Every structure is written in C-alpha cells, then in structure tokens.
Amino acid sequence: SLASTRSVFVARKRTHEQPNWFRVGLAFTTSAALWAFLFKQHNEDVMEYERRKQERQQKCTGCS
C-alpha cells in the first residue's frame, strides 16, 4: 500500500521573499573554491610544461 508509506521529500511552497542565505552562500563559496583550485592547478601545469620544455631543449642542444 503506497498511501501508508512516507516520502523523504516534502513538497513545500517556495518563498522567494526569503531566500535560504545559507544555501546561497554555500553555492557561491563552493564555486569560488573550485575556480581557485582550477587556476592554481593550471598555473602548476604551465610551470611543469615550461620546465619539461627547457629540459628537452637542453638535451637536444647537448647532443649536437
């Protein structure tokens, strides 16, 4: 009998006058943290690329 079971989800009418500021702040903070990690990782990848590029050039000039 489906009528006797309770759902975990509760249907409520959304109030747009009072946004849930905790969830808004959490969303923006998470987004900012992910972007910061992305930029940091990109900079590390570029530095590693440049290091390996110089390493390859030194090997090639040393051979000839």
Contacts in CASP RR format, 6 or more apart in sequence:
PFRMAT RR
TARGET T0000
AUTHOR 0000-0000-0000
METHOD contacts of the structure
MODEL  1
SLASTRSVFVARKRTHEQPNWFRVGLAFTTSAALWAFLFKQHNEDVMEYE
RRKQERQQKCTGCS
END
